[in-house]
Amino acid sequence: MTQIERKNNSRVPLSRRHIKTAIAVGIVAAAALIVGIVPRVHGEAALQKRSIDAQTPVVSIVSPKPATSSQEITLPADVRAYQDAAIHARVNGYLRKWYVDIGTEVKAGQLLAEIDAPEVADQLRQARADEETASANYALAKTTADRWKDLQSTNSVAQQETDQKVADMQAKAALLASARSNTARVAQLASYTQIRAPFDGVITARNVDAGALIDAGSAPNQGRELFHISAGSRLRVYVQVPQSVSAAVAPGTKAWLALPQSPDHHFPATITRTAGAMDPVTRSLRVELDVDSQGGKILPGAYAEVHIVPEADRAGLDLPASTLMFPAGGASVAIVDQNGKVAIQKIQLGRDFGSHVEVLGGLAASAKVIVNPGDGLVGGTRVRVSSPQKVASQGAES
């Protein structure tokens, strides 16, 4: 083998070593590149995600719970008689005698007192005398007219004279009718000297004694009240229900009364009517309940506490008060929809329990309601939800 052949044979292994070396260097370089770039890419993605998360508002949500229907509403009440009247005189005079005193049970039409009114008696006698005069004049005019009609039928008198007699009879008839009407008026006035009960009830006040001067009328500067009567078997209970809980009351709603003298005794009652409008001064709804006097255990004029039990089917959902918003359109809440965006939902409020409220409409039980929504939170805003709270369930149990 020549020297040239030996030289060529020695170069072949050298080239193969160079290739292997180059491959190894490439692999090392690629690995170094991957190790350096991939973490950087992941870091940039994580940084971008953190930036997006930082710009997305984080909200806490709460799920509404069924509101309890056993929550009683306790309010002060005023007990009054179903029928109540002040009795005044219709004529002037002196009290001759009174027949009933306070606490006396009376029937409708029963005589309570008598007034001595000499002027009225004189007017009645005068009216009756005038009626008798008018009656006599009419009788004479009628007889005269009848006679002239008979004479006129035989042409003994002129038709004109007969017509005058008939007209005179008709005038006397009108005067008689007027006299009778006046007699009836004065007789009615004279009947007012007897003070009678307008309905069945109990006399709760007597303000006059025999011989006292009585002035007719009921105005403040006129006659004073003689008696006061109340029908005490059935009573009305008046309650002013605040607007915040007015949605929980309606005719037919059950309630019960408690009195200071018997706090452990419950007197059943039922709401019979409501005013149908809020008092613009007190922002409350006037409610009336009917209750039996329980044989005199409940007295007219008493103070009572009314405990109203709302109907079970009127109970709605319970939410923390911190979820409420009050824009121009009315009470609303902010909820998170399925796309993670905010939606403003208008609701109908029921009872207000302070830290939590009752929602009667406008909200689903599955809604995700945002707690403490800020003023800048508007519909369509994308939000990020933190862990749900349990405020509503705690409020419902309180």
C-alpha positions in Angstrom: 0.0 0.0 0.0 1.3 3.3 -1.0 1.7 6.3 1.2 -1.2 8.1 -0.5 -3.6 5.3 0.1 -2.7 5.2 3.8 -3.3 8.9 4.1 -6.8 8.6 2.5 -7.8 5.8 4.7 -6.9 7.7 7.8 -9.3 10.6 6.9 -12.5 8.5 6.8 -12.7 7.9 10.6 -12.0 11.5 11.2 -15.0 12.7 9.2 -17.3 10.4 11.1 -16.1 11.7 14.4 -16.8 15.2 13.3 -20.4 14.3 12.3 -21.1 12.7 15.6 -19.6 15.6 17.4 -21.7 18.0 15.4 -24.9 16.1 16.2 -24.1 16.0 19.8 -23.4 19.8 19.9 -26.8 20.3 18.0 -28.7 18.3 20.5 -27.1 20.1 23.4 -27.9 23.5 21.8 -31.5 22.5 21.0 -32.0 21.3 24.6 -30.5 24.5 25.9 -32.8 26.5 23.6 -35.9 24.6 24.7 -34.9 24.9 28.4 -34.5 28.6 28.0 -37.5 29.5 25.7 -40.3 27.3 27.0 -40.2 28.7 30.6 -40.1 32.1 29.1 -43.2 31.4 27.0 -45.0 29.9 29.9 -44.0 32.9 32.1 -45.3 35.4 29.5 -48.7 33.4 29.3 -49.0 33.4 33.1 -48.2 37.1 33.3 -50.8 37.8 30.6 -53.4 35.8 32.6 -52.5 37.5 35.8 -52.9 40.9 34.0 -56.4 39.9 32.7 -57.4 38.6 36.1 -56.2 41.8 37.8 -58.5 43.8 35.4 -61.5 41.6 36.0 -63.6 42.5 39.2 -63.7 39.9 41.8 -67.2 39.5 43.4 -68.7 37.4 46.1 -72.0 35.8 45.5 -74.8 34.4 47.6 -77.7 32.1 46.7 -81.2 33.1 47.9 -82.9 30.9 50.4 -86.6 30.3 51.0 -87.9 32.9 53.4 -89.5 31.6 56.6 -93.3 32.1 56.7 -93.5 31.9 60.5 -92.0 35.3 61.0 -94.6 37.3 63.0 -95.1 41.0 62.6 -95.8 42.7 65.9 -97.3 46.2 65.8 -99.1 48.5 68.3 -102.9 48.7 67.8 -105.9 50.8 68.9 -109.1 49.0 69.9 -112.4 50.7 69.2 -116.0 49.8 69.3 -117.7 48.6 66.1 -120.3 51.4 66.6 -119.5 54.5 68.7 -121.5 57.7 68.9 -121.7 60.9 70.9 -125.3 61.8 71.8 -126.2 65.5 71.6 -129.4 67.4 72.1 -131.5 68.6 69.2 -133.5 71.2 71.2 -132.7 73.8 73.8 -134.0 73.4 77.3 -133.3 72.0 80.8 -132.6 68.4 81.6 -135.6 67.1 83.4 -134.3 63.6 84.2 -131.8 61.0 83.2 -132.5 57.3 83.3 -129.1 55.6 82.6 -125.6 56.0 83.9 -122.1 54.8 82.7 -121.9 51.1 82.3 -125.6 50.7 81.6 -126.4 48.3 78.7 -129.2 49.8 76.6 -131.3 48.8 73.6 -131.9 50.8 70.5 -134.7 53.3 71.1 -134.4 53.1 74.9 -135.1 56.4 76.7 -132.0 57.8 78.2 -133.1 61.3 79.4 -135.8 63.9 79.0 -135.4 67.6 78.3 -137.9 70.2 79.4 -138.4 72.6 76.4 -141.4 75.0 77.0 -140.8 76.9 73.9 -141.0 73.8 71.7 -144.3 72.8 73.5 -145.7 76.3 72.8 -144.7 76.0 69.1 -146.4 72.6 68.9 -149.7 74.0 70.3 -149.5 77.0 67.9 -148.9 74.7 65.0 -151.8 72.5 65.8 -154.1 75.5 66.2 -153.0 76.8 62.8 -153.7 73.4 61.3 -157.2 73.5 62.8 -157.8 77.0 61.4 -156.6 75.9 58.0 -158.7 72.8 58.1 -161.9 74.9 58.9 -161.2 77.4 56.2 -160.7 74.6 53.7 -163.9 72.9 54.7 -165.8 76.2 54.2 -164.2 76.8 50.9 -165.0 73.3 49.7 -168.6 73.6 50.7 -168.9 77.0 48.9 -167.3 75.7 45.8 -169.6 72.7 45.7 -172.7 74.9 46.0 -171.5 77.2 43.3 -170.9 74.3 41.0 -174.5 73.2 41.5 -175.8 76.7 40.9 -173.7 77.0 37.8 -175.2 73.8 36.4 -178.6 75.5 36.3 -177.1 78.8 34.9 -178.0 80.6 38.1 -174.5 82.0 38.5 -171.8 83.0 36.1 -169.0 80.6 35.2 -166.5 83.2 36.3 -167.8 83.3 39.9 -167.8 79.5 40.1 -164.2 79.4 39.0 -163.3 81.9 41.7 -164.9 79.7 44.4 -163.0 76.6 43.1 -159.7 78.5 43.1 -160.4 79.7 46.6 -161.0 76.1 47.7 -157.7 75.0 46.1 -155.8 77.8 47.9 -157.3 76.8 51.2 -156.3 73.2 50.5 -152.7 74.3 50.0 -152.7 76.3 53.2 -154.0 73.2 55.0 -151.2 71.1 53.6 -148.7 73.7 54.7 -150.1 73.8 58.2 -150.0 70.0 58.5 -146.4 69.9 57.4 -145.5 72.6 60.0 -147.3 70.6 62.7 -145.4 67.5 61.8 -142.1 69.4 61.8 -142.7 70.9 65.3 -144.0 67.5 66.6 -140.7 65.9 65.4 -138.8 68.7 67.1 -140.8 68.1 70.3 -139.9 64.4 70.1 -136.2 65.4 70.5 -136.9 66.3 74.1 -136.7 62.6 74.7 -133.1 61.4 74.3 -133.1 57.8 73.0 -130.3 55.2 72.3 -129.5 55.0 68.6 -128.4 51.4 68.8 -127.7 48.5 71.2 -124.7 49.2 73.3 -123.2 50.4 76.6 -123.2 54.0 78.0 -119.6 54.9 78.4 -120.1 58.5 79.5 -122.8 60.8 81.1 -121.9 64.4 81.1 -125.1 66.1 82.4 -127.2 66.2 85.5 -130.9 67.1 86.2 -131.6 70.8 85.9 -128.6 71.5 83.6 -129.1 73.9 80.7 -129.0 72.1 77.4 -127.9 73.7 74.2 -128.8 72.1 70.9 -126.0 71.2 68.4 -122.8 69.3 68.2 -120.3 72.0 67.1 -117.5 72.8 69.5 -119.0 76.1 70.4 -122.5 74.7 70.7 -124.1 72.0 72.8 -122.0 69.6 74.8 -122.1 65.9 74.6 -124.9 64.4 76.8 -124.0 60.7 76.6 -121.5 58.5 74.8 -122.5 55.0 73.7 -120.5 52.1 72.3 -121.5 48.8 70.9 -119.0 46.6 72.6 -119.8 43.0 71.5 -117.8 43.4 68.3 -114.6 45.5 68.1 -112.5 47.0 65.4 -108.7 47.0 65.8 -106.8 49.7 63.9 -103.1 49.1 62.9 -100.7 51.2 60.9 -98.5 48.7 59.0 -95.2 50.1 57.8 -94.7 50.1 54.1 -91.7 47.8 54.3 -93.9 44.9 55.5 -97.3 45.9 54.0 -96.9 43.3 51.3 -97.3 40.6 53.9 -100.8 41.6 55.0 -104.1 41.2 53.1 -107.8 40.6 54.0 -108.1 37.2 55.5 -104.6 37.1 57.1 -104.7 35.6 60.5 -103.5 37.5 63.6 -103.9 37.6 67.4 -104.0 40.2 70.0 -102.1 40.6 73.3 -103.3 43.0 76.0 -101.1 44.5 78.8 -103.4 43.2 81.5 -103.2 39.6 80.1 -100.0 39.2 78.1 -100.1 35.4 78.2 -103.6 35.3 76.6 -103.9 35.3 72.8 -107.1 36.7 71.4 -107.7 35.5 67.8 -108.4 38.1 65.1 -108.6 38.4 61.3 -107.7 41.2 59.0 -110.9 42.3 57.3 -110.0 45.3 55.3 -107.1 47.6 54.3 -107.0 51.2 53.2 -105.7 50.3 49.8 -103.3 53.2 49.8 -100.3 54.4 51.9 -100.6 57.3 54.2 -98.3 59.9 52.6 -97.3 61.3 55.9 -96.4 58.1 57.9 -95.8 55.9 54.8 -97.9 53.2 56.4 -101.0 51.2 55.5 -104.1 51.4 57.6 -105.4 47.9 58.4 -108.6 46.9 60.3 -109.2 43.7 62.2 -112.5 42.4 63.6 -112.4 40.7 67.0 -114.9 39.6 69.5 -114.9 41.3 72.9 -114.6 37.9 74.6 -117.4 38.8 77.1 -115.9 42.1 78.0 -112.2 41.0 78.3 -111.3 43.4 75.5 -112.7 46.9 76.0 -113.1 49.7 73.5 -110.3 52.3 73.7 -107.7 49.7 74.9 -104.1 49.5 73.7 -103.1 46.2 72.2 -100.3 44.5 70.4 -101.2 42.8 67.1 -99.2 39.8 66.0 -99.7 39.2 62.3 -98.8 35.9 60.8 -98.3 36.2 57.1 -99.8 33.6 54.8 -97.3 30.7 54.0 -97.9 31.0 50.3 -96.8 34.7 50.4 -93.3 33.8 51.7 -90.7 34.5 49.0 -86.9 34.3 49.0 -84.5 35.6 51.6 -81.5 37.7 50.7 -79.0 39.7 52.7 -79.7 43.4 52.7 -76.2 44.0 51.5 -77.2 42.7 48.0 -79.7 45.4 47.3 -79.3 48.2 44.8 -81.7 51.1 44.5 -81.4 52.7 41.1 -84.0 55.0 39.6 -86.1 52.0 38.4 -86.6 50.6 41.9 -85.1 47.9 44.1 -82.7 45.6 42.1 -79.9 43.1 42.6 -76.9 42.2 40.5 -76.6 38.6 39.4 -73.9 36.6 37.6 -75.2 34.9 34.5 -73.9 31.6 32.9 -71.3 33.6 30.9 -69.8 35.1 33.9 -71.2 38.6 33.2 -73.3 40.9 35.4 -77.0 41.3 34.9 -79.1 43.8 36.8 -82.4 42.3 37.9 -85.3 44.3 39.3 -87.1 42.7 42.2 -90.2 43.1 44.4 -89.4 43.4 48.1 -91.5 42.0 50.9 -90.7 42.0 54.6 -87.7 43.9 55.9 -85.9 42.1 58.8 -83.0 44.5 59.0 -80.0 42.5 58.1 -82.0 40.5 55.5 -85.1 41.1 53.4 -87.8 39.1 51.7 -88.0 39.0 47.9 -91.5 38.3 46.6 -90.8 38.4 42.9 -88.3 39.0 40.1 -85.6 36.6 41.3 -85.0 32.9 40.7 -84.0 30.6 43.5 -81.0 29.5 41.5 -79.7 33.0 40.9 -76.1 33.9 41.9 -76.6 37.3 43.6 -73.6 39.6 44.1 -72.9 40.8 47.6 -72.1 44.5 48.1 -72.3 45.5 44.4 -70.4 48.7 43.8 -71.9 51.8 42.0 -69.6 51.1 39.0 -70.9 47.6 38.5 -73.1 47.7 35.4 -74.8 45.1 33.3 -72.6 43.2 30.9 -69.4 43.6 33.0 -67.4 40.4 33.1 -66.6 39.4 36.7 -64.6 36.7 38.6 -66.5 34.9 41.3 -64.9 34.1 44.6 -66.2 31.4 47.0 -69.9 31.7 47.6 -71.1 33.0 51.0 -73.7 31.6 53.3 -75.1 34.9 54.4 -78.6 34.3 53.1 -79.1 31.0 54.9 -77.9 32.6 58.2 -80.3 35.5 57.7 -83.2 33.2 57.0 -82.5 31.3 60.2 -82.4 34.4 62.3 
